[in-house]
Amino acid sequence: MSTIELFFGIPLFAISVIVVSILVIGKIFRKKIGHDILGWHDCDVEGNDGCSNVGTCKYCGKKCLQDSQGNWF
């Protein structure tokens, strides 16, 4: 065959399209479903208040605290 094959005879182009699609769907899930519907915040750490990390959500700008298990609230 003239096409480059990677796994089980599947062309490399098809595999790359599948991988890119999974990454795009994951990004959409994180913003639309995760933040807008479920209320999960994706915060950047800005500092520490002595007990927990303090940050701001990338999507809505809400101030967040991080608990001892790494969850933002």
Distance bins in CASP14 RR format, pairs under 12 A and 6 or more apart:
PFRMAT RR
TARGET T0000
AUTHOR 0000-0000-0000
RMODE 2
METHOD distances of the structure
MODEL  1
1 9 0 0 0 0 1 0 0 0 0 0 0
1 10 0 0 0 0 0 1 0 0 0 0 0
1 11 0 0 0 0 1 0 0 0 0 0 0
1 12 0 0 0 0 0 1 0 0 0 0 0
2 11 0 0 0 0 0 1 0 0 0 0 0
3 9 0 0 0 0 1 0 0 0 0 0 0
3 10 0 0 0 0 1 0 0 0 0 0 0
3 11 1 0 1 0 0 0 0 0 0 0 0
3 12 1 0 0 1 0 0 0 0 0 0 0
3 13 1 0 0 1 0 0 0 0 0 0 0
3 14 0 0 0 0 1 0 0 0 0 0 0
3 15 0 0 0 0 0 1 0 0 0 0 0
4 10 0 0 0 0 0 1 0 0 0 0 0
4 11 1 0 0 1 0 0 0 0 0 0 0
4 12 1 0 1 0 0 0 0 0 0 0 0
4 13 1 0 0 1 0 0 0 0 0 0 0
4 14 0 0 0 0 0 1 0 0 0 0 0
4 15 0 0 0 0 1 0 0 0 0 0 0
4 16 0 0 0 0 0 1 0 0 0 0 0
5 11 1 0 0 1 0 0 0 0 0 0 0
5 12 1 0 0 1 0 0 0 0 0 0 0
5 13 0 0 0 0 0 1 0 0 0 0 0
5 14 0 0 0 0 1 0 0 0 0 0 0
5 15 0 0 0 0 1 0 0 0 0 0 0
6 12 1 0 1 0 0 0 0 0 0 0 0
6 13 0 0 0 0 1 0 0 0 0 0 0
6 14 0 0 0 0 1 0 0 0 0 0 0
6 15 1 0 1 0 0 0 0 0 0 0 0
6 16 0 0 0 0 1 0 0 0 0 0 0
6 18 0 0 0 0 0 1 0 0 0 0 0
6 19 0 0 0 0 0 1 0 0 0 0 0
7 14 0 0 0 0 0 1 0 0 0 0 0
7 15 1 0 0 1 0 0 0 0 0 0 0
7 18 0 0 0 0 0 1 0 0 0 0 0
7 19 0 0 0 0 0 1 0 0 0 0 0
8 14 0 0 0 0 0 1 0 0 0 0 0
8 15 0 0 0 0 0 1 0 0 0 0 0
9 15 0 0 0 0 1 0 0 0 0 0 0
10 16 0 0 0 0 0 1 0 0 0 0 0
10 17 0 0 0 0 0 1 0 0 0 0 0
10 18 0 0 0 0 1 0 0 0 0 0 0
10 19 0 0 0 0 0 1 0 0 0 0 0
11 17 0 0 0 0 1 0 0 0 0 0 0
11 18 0 0 0 0 0 1 0 0 0 0 0
12 18 0 0 0 0 0 1 0 0 0 0 0
12 19 0 0 0 0 0 1 0 0 0 0 0
13 19 0 0 0 0 0 1 0 0 0 0 0
13 20 0 0 0 0 0 1 0 0 0 0 0
14 20 0 0 0 0 0 1 0 0 0 0 0
14 21 0 0 0 0 0 1 0 0 0 0 0
15 21 0 0 0 0 0 1 0 0 0 0 0
15 22 0 0 0 0 0 1 0 0 0 0 0
16 22 0 0 0 0 0 1 0 0 0 0 0
16 23 0 0 0 0 0 1 0 0 0 0 0
17 23 0 0 0 0 0 1 0 0 0 0 0
17 24 0 0 0 0 0 1 0 0 0 0 0
18 24 0 0 0 0 0 1 0 0 0 0 0
18 25 0 0 0 0 0 1 0 0 0 0 0
19 25 0 0 0 0 0 1 0 0 0 0 0
19 26 0 0 0 0 0 1 0 0 0 0 0
20 26 0 0 0 0 0 1 0 0 0 0 0
20 27 0 0 0 0 0 1 0 0 0 0 0
21 27 0 0 0 0 0 1 0 0 0 0 0
21 28 0 0 0 0 0 1 0 0 0 0 0
22 28 0 0 0 0 0 1 0 0 0 0 0
22 29 0 0 0 0 0 1 0 0 0 0 0
23 29 0 0 0 0 0 1 0 0 0 0 0
23 30 0 0 0 0 0 1 0 0 0 0 0
24 30 0 0 0 0 0 1 0 0 0 0 0
24 31 0 0 0 0 0 1 0 0 0 0 0
25 31 0 0 0 0 0 1 0 0 0 0 0
25 32 0 0 0 0 0 1 0 0 0 0 0
25 33 0 0 0 0 0 1 0 0 0 0 0
26 32 0 0 0 0 1 0 0 0 0 0 0
26 33 0 0 0 0 1 0 0 0 0 0 0
26 34 0 0 0 0 0 1 0 0 0 0 0
27 33 0 0 0 0 0 1 0 0 0 0 0
27 34 0 0 0 0 0 1 0 0 0 0 0
27 35 0 0 0 0 0 1 0 0 0 0 0
27 42 0 0 0 0 0 1 0 0 0 0 0
28 34 0 0 0 0 1 0 0 0 0 0 0
28 35 0 0 0 0 0 1 0 0 0 0 0
28 36 0 0 0 0 0 1 0 0 0 0 0
28 37 0 0 0 0 0 1 0 0 0 0 0
29 35 0 0 0 0 1 0 0 0 0 0 0
29 36 0 0 0 0 0 1 0 0 0 0 0
29 37 0 0 0 0 0 1 0 0 0 0 0
29 38 0 0 0 0 0 1 0 0 0 0 0
29 40 0 0 0 0 0 1 0 0 0 0 0
29 42 0 0 0 0 0 1 0 0 0 0 0
30 36 0 0 0 0 0 1 0 0 0 0 0
30 37 0 0 0 0 0 1 0 0 0 0 0
30 38 0 0 0 0 0 1 0 0 0 0 0
30 39 0 0 0 0 0 1 0 0 0 0 0
30 40 0 0 0 0 1 0 0 0 0 0 0
30 41 0 0 0 0 0 1 0 0 0 0 0
30 42 1 0 0 1 0 0 0 0 0 0 0
30 58 0 0 0 0 1 0 0 0 0 0 0
30 59 0 0 0 0 1 0 0 0 0 0 0
31 37 0 0 0 0 0 1 0 0 0 0 0
31 38 0 0 0 0 0 1 0 0 0 0 0
31 39 0 0 0 0 0 1 0 0 0 0 0
31 40 0 0 0 0 0 1 0 0 0 0 0
31 41 0 0 0 0 0 1 0 0 0 0 0
31 42 0 0 0 0 1 0 0 0 0 0 0
31 57 0 0 0 0 0 1 0 0 0 0 0
31 58 0 0 0 0 1 0 0 0 0 0 0
31 59 1 0 0 1 0 0 0 0 0 0 0
31 60 0 0 0 0 0 1 0 0 0 0 0
32 38 0 0 0 0 1 0 0 0 0 0 0
32 39 0 0 0 0 0 1 0 0 0 0 0
32 40 0 0 0 0 0 1 0 0 0 0 0
32 59 0 0 0 0 0 1 0 0 0 0 0
33 39 0 0 0 0 1 0 0 0 0 0 0
33 40 0 0 0 0 1 0 0 0 0 0 0
34 40 1 0 1 0 0 0 0 0 0 0 0
34 41 0 0 0 0 1 0 0 0 0 0 0
34 42 0 0 0 0 1 0 0 0 0 0 0
34 57 0 0 0 0 0 1 0 0 0 0 0
34 59 0 0 0 0 1 0 0 0 0 0 0
34 60 0 0 0 0 0 1 0 0 0 0 0
34 72 0 0 0 0 0 1 0 0 0 0 0
35 41 1 0 0 1 0 0 0 0 0 0 0
35 42 1 0 0 1 0 0 0 0 0 0 0
35 43 0 0 0 0 0 1 0 0 0 0 0
35 57 1 0 0 1 0 0 0 0 0 0 0
35 58 0 0 0 0 1 0 0 0 0 0 0
35 59 1 0 1 0 0 0 0 0 0 0 0
35 60 1 0 0 1 0 0 0 0 0 0 0
35 61 0 0 0 0 0 1 0 0 0 0 0
35 62 0 0 0 0 0 1 0 0 0 0 0
35 64 0 0 0 0 0 1 0 0 0 0 0
35 72 0 0 0 0 0 1 0 0 0 0 0
36 42 0 0 0 0 0 1 0 0 0 0 0
36 57 0 0 0 0 0 1 0 0 0 0 0
36 59 0 0 0 0 1 0 0 0 0 0 0
36 60 0 0 0 0 1 0 0 0 0 0 0
39 57 0 0 0 0 1 0 0 0 0 0 0
39 59 0 0 0 0 1 0 0 0 0 0 0
39 60 0 0 0 0 1 0 0 0 0 0 0
39 62 0 0 0 0 1 0 0 0 0 0 0
39 64 0 0 0 0 0 1 0 0 0 0 0
39 71 0 0 0 0 0 1 0 0 0 0 0
39 72 0 0 0 0 1 0 0 0 0 0 0
39 73 0 0 0 0 0 1 0 0 0 0 0
40 57 0 0 0 0 1 0 0 0 0 0 0
40 58 0 0 0 0 0 1 0 0 0 0 0
40 59 0 0 0 0 1 0 0 0 0 0 0
40 60 0 0 0 0 0 1 0 0 0 0 0
40 62 0 0 0 0 0 1 0 0 0 0 0
40 64 0 0 0 0 0 1 0 0 0 0 0
40 71 0 0 0 0 1 0 0 0 0 0 0
40 72 1 0 0 1 0 0 0 0 0 0 0
40 73 0 0 0 0 1 0 0 0 0 0 0
41 55 0 0 0 0 1 0 0 0 0 0 0
41 56 0 0 0 0 1 0 0 0 0 0 0
41 57 1 0 1 0 0 0 0 0 0 0 0
41 58 0 0 0 0 1 0 0 0 0 0 0
41 59 1 0 0 1 0 0 0 0 0 0 0
41 60 1 0 0 1 0 0 0 0 0 0 0
41 61 0 0 0 0 1 0 0 0 0 0 0
41 62 1 0 0 1 0 0 0 0 0 0 0
41 63 0 0 0 0 1 0 0 0 0 0 0
41 64 1 0 1 0 0 0 0 0 0 0 0
41 65 0 0 0 0 0 1 0 0 0 0 0
41 66 0 0 0 0 1 0 0 0 0 0 0
41 70 0 0 0 0 0 1 0 0 0 0 0
41 71 0 0 0 0 1 0 0 0 0 0 0
41 72 1 0 1 0 0 0 0 0 0 0 0
41 73 1 0 0 1 0 0 0 0 0 0 0
42 55 0 0 0 0 0 1 0 0 0 0 0
42 56 0 0 0 0 0 1 0 0 0 0 0
42 57 1 0 0 1 0 0 0 0 0 0 0
42 58 1 0 1 0 0 0 0 0 0 0 0
42 59 1 0 0 1 0 0 0 0 0 0 0
42 60 0 0 0 0 1 0 0 0 0 0 0
42 61 0 0 0 0 0 1 0 0 0 0 0
42 62 0 0 0 0 0 1 0 0 0 0 0
42 64 0 0 0 0 1 0 0 0 0 0 0
42 66 0 0 0 0 0 1 0 0 0 0 0
42 71 0 0 0 0 0 1 0 0 0 0 0
42 72 1 0 0 1 0 0 0 0 0 0 0
43 52 0 0 0 0 0 1 0 0 0 0 0
43 53 0 0 0 0 1 0 0 0 0 0 0
43 54 0 0 0 0 1 0 0 0 0 0 0
43 55 1 0 1 0 0 0 0 0 0 0 0
43 56 1 0 0 1 0 0 0 0 0 0 0
43 57 1 0 1 0 0 0 0 0 0 0 0
43 58 1 0 0 1 0 0 0 0 0 0 0
43 59 0 0 0 0 1 0 0 0 0 0 0
43 60 0 0 0 0 0 1 0 0 0 0 0
43 61 0 0 0 0 1 0 0 0 0 0 0
43 62 0 0 0 0 1 0 0 0 0 0 0
43 63 0 0 0 0 1 0 0 0 0 0 0
43 64 1 0 1 0 0 0 0 0 0 0 0
43 65 0 0 0 0 1 0 0 0 0 0 0
43 66 1 0 0 1 0 0 0 0 0 0 0
43 67 0 0 0 0 0 1 0 0 0 0 0
43 70 0 0 0 0 0 1 0 0 0 0 0
43 71 0 0 0 0 0 1 0 0 0 0 0
43 72 1 0 1 0 0 0 0 0 0 0 0
43 73 0 0 0 0 1 0 0 0 0 0 0
44 53 0 0 0 0 1 0 0 0 0 0 0
44 54 0 0 0 0 0 1 0 0 0 0 0
44 55 1 0 0 1 0 0 0 0 0 0 0
44 56 1 0 0 1 0 0 0 0 0 0 0
44 57 0 0 0 0 1 0 0 0 0 0 0
44 58 1 0 0 1 0 0 0 0 0 0 0
44 59 0 0 0 0 0 1 0 0 0 0 0
44 61 0 0 0 0 0 1 0 0 0 0 0
44 63 0 0 0 0 0 1 0 0 0 0 0
44 64 0 0 0 0 1 0 0 0 0 0 0
44 66 0 0 0 0 0 1 0 0 0 0 0
44 72 0 0 0 0 0 1 0 0 0 0 0
45 52 0 0 0 0 0 1 0 0 0 0 0
45 53 1 0 1 0 0 0 0 0 0 0 0
45 54 1 0 0 1 0 0 0 0 0 0 0
45 55 1 0 1 0 0 0 0 0 0 0 0
45 56 0 0 0 0 1 0 0 0 0 0 0
45 57 0 0 0 0 0 1 0 0 0 0 0
45 58 0 0 0 0 0 1 0 0 0 0 0
45 64 0 0 0 0 1 0 0 0 0 0 0
45 65 0 0 0 0 0 1 0 0 0 0 0
45 66 1 0 0 1 0 0 0 0 0 0 0
45 70 0 0 0 0 0 1 0 0 0 0 0
45 72 0 0 0 0 1 0 0 0 0 0 0
46 52 0 0 0 0 0 1 0 0 0 0 0
46 53 0 0 0 0 1 0 0 0 0 0 0
46 54 1 0 1 0 0 0 0 0 0 0 0
46 55 1 0 1 0 0 0 0 0 0 0 0
46 56 1 0 0 1 0 0 0 0 0 0 0
46 57 0 0 0 0 0 1 0 0 0 0 0
46 58 0 0 0 0 0 1 0 0 0 0 0
46 61 0 0 0 0 0 1 0 0 0 0 0
46 63 0 0 0 0 1 0 0 0 0 0 0
46 64 0 0 0 0 1 0 0 0 0 0 0
46 65 0 0 0 0 0 1 0 0 0 0 0
46 66 0 0 0 0 0 1 0 0 0 0 0
47 53 1 0 0 1 0 0 0 0 0 0 0
47 54 1 0 1 0 0 0 0 0 0 0 0
47 55 1 0 0 1 0 0 0 0 0 0 0
47 56 0 0 0 0 0 1 0 0 0 0 0
47 63 0 0 0 0 0 1 0 0 0 0 0
47 64 0 0 0 0 0 1 0 0 0 0 0
47 65 0 0 0 0 0 1 0 0 0 0 0
47 66 0 0 0 0 1 0 0 0 0 0 0
48 54 1 0 0 1 0 0 0 0 0 0 0
48 55 0 0 0 0 1 0 0 0 0 0 0
48 65 0 0 0 0 0 1 0 0 0 0 0
48 66 0 0 0 0 1 0 0 0 0 0 0
49 55 0 0 0 0 1 0 0 0 0 0 0
49 63 0 0 0 0 0 1 0 0 0 0 0
49 64 0 0 0 0 0 1 0 0 0 0 0
49 65 1 0 0 1 0 0 0 0 0 0 0
49 66 0 0 0 0 0 1 0 0 0 0 0
50 65 0 0 0 0 0 1 0 0 0 0 0
50 66 0 0 0 0 0 1 0 0 0 0 0
51 65 0 0 0 0 1 0 0 0 0 0 0
51 66 0 0 0 0 1 0 0 0 0 0 0
51 67 0 0 0 0 1 0 0 0 0 0 0
51 68 0 0 0 0 1 0 0 0 0 0 0
52 63 0 0 0 0 0 1 0 0 0 0 0
52 64 0 0 0 0 1 0 0 0 0 0 0
52 65 1 0 1 0 0 0 0 0 0 0 0
52 66 1 0 1 0 0 0 0 0 0 0 0
52 67 1 0 0 1 0 0 0 0 0 0 0
52 68 1 0 0 1 0 0 0 0 0 0 0
52 69 0 0 0 0 0 1 0 0 0 0 0
52 70 0 0 0 0 1 0 0 0 0 0 0
52 71 0 0 0 0 0 1 0 0 0 0 0
52 72 0 0 0 0 1 0 0 0 0 0 0
52 73 0 0 0 0 1 0 0 0 0 0 0
53 63 0 0 0 0 0 1 0 0 0 0 0
53 64 0 0 0 0 1 0 0 0 0 0 0
53 65 1 0 0 1 0 0 0 0 0 0 0
53 66 1 1 0 0 0 0 0 0 0 0 0
53 67 0 0 0 0 1 0 0 0 0 0 0
53 68 0 0 0 0 0 1 0 0 0 0 0
53 69 0 0 0 0 0 1 0 0 0 0 0
53 70 0 0 0 0 1 0 0 0 0 0 0
53 71 0 0 0 0 0 1 0 0 0 0 0
53 72 0 0 0 0 1 0 0 0 0 0 0
53 73 0 0 0 0 0 1 0 0 0 0 0
54 62 0 0 0 0 0 1 0 0 0 0 0
54 63 1 0 0 1 0 0 0 0 0 0 0
54 64 1 0 0 1 0 0 0 0 0 0 0
54 65 1 0 0 1 0 0 0 0 0 0 0
54 66 1 0 0 1 0 0 0 0 0 0 0
54 72 0 0 0 0 0 1 0 0 0 0 0
54 73 0 0 0 0 0 1 0 0 0 0 0
55 61 0 0 0 0 1 0 0 0 0 0 0
55 62 0 0 0 0 1 0 0 0 0 0 0
55 63 1 0 0 1 0 0 0 0 0 0 0
55 64 1 0 1 0 0 0 0 0 0 0 0
55 65 1 0 0 1 0 0 0 0 0 0 0
55 66 1 0 0 1 0 0 0 0 0 0 0
55 72 1 0 0 1 0 0 0 0 0 0 0
55 73 0 0 0 0 0 1 0 0 0 0 0
56 62 1 0 0 1 0 0 0 0 0 0 0
56 63 1 0 1 0 0 0 0 0 0 0 0
56 64 1 0 0 1 0 0 0 0 0 0 0
56 65 0 0 0 0 0 1 0 0 0 0 0
56 66 0 0 0 0 0 1 0 0 0 0 0
56 72 0 0 0 0 0 1 0 0 0 0 0
57 63 0 0 0 0 1 0 0 0 0 0 0
57 64 1 0 1 0 0 0 0 0 0 0 0
57 65 0 0 0 0 0 1 0 0 0 0 0
57 66 0 0 0 0 0 1 0 0 0 0 0
57 72 1 0 0 1 0 0 0 0 0 0 0
57 73 0 0 0 0 0 1 0 0 0 0 0
58 64 0 0 0 0 0 1 0 0 0 0 0
58 72 0 0 0 0 0 1 0 0 0 0 0
59 72 0 0 0 0 0 1 0 0 0 0 0
60 72 0 0 0 0 0 1 0 0 0 0 0
61 72 0 0 0 0 0 1 0 0 0 0 0
62 72 0 0 0 0 1 0 0 0 0 0 0
62 73 0 0 0 0 0 1 0 0 0 0 0
63 72 0 0 0 0 0 1 0 0 0 0 0
63 73 0 0 0 0 0 1 0 0 0 0 0
64 70 0 0 0 0 0 1 0 0 0 0 0
64 71 0 0 0 0 1 0 0 0 0 0 0
64 72 1 0 1 0 0 0 0 0 0 0 0
64 73 1 0 0 1 0 0 0 0 0 0 0
65 71 0 0 0 0 1 0 0 0 0 0 0
65 72 1 0 0 1 0 0 0 0 0 0 0
65 73 1 0 0 1 0 0 0 0 0 0 0
66 72 1 0 1 0 0 0 0 0 0 0 0
66 73 1 0 0 1 0 0 0 0 0 0 0
67 73 1 0 0 1 0 0 0 0 0 0 0
END
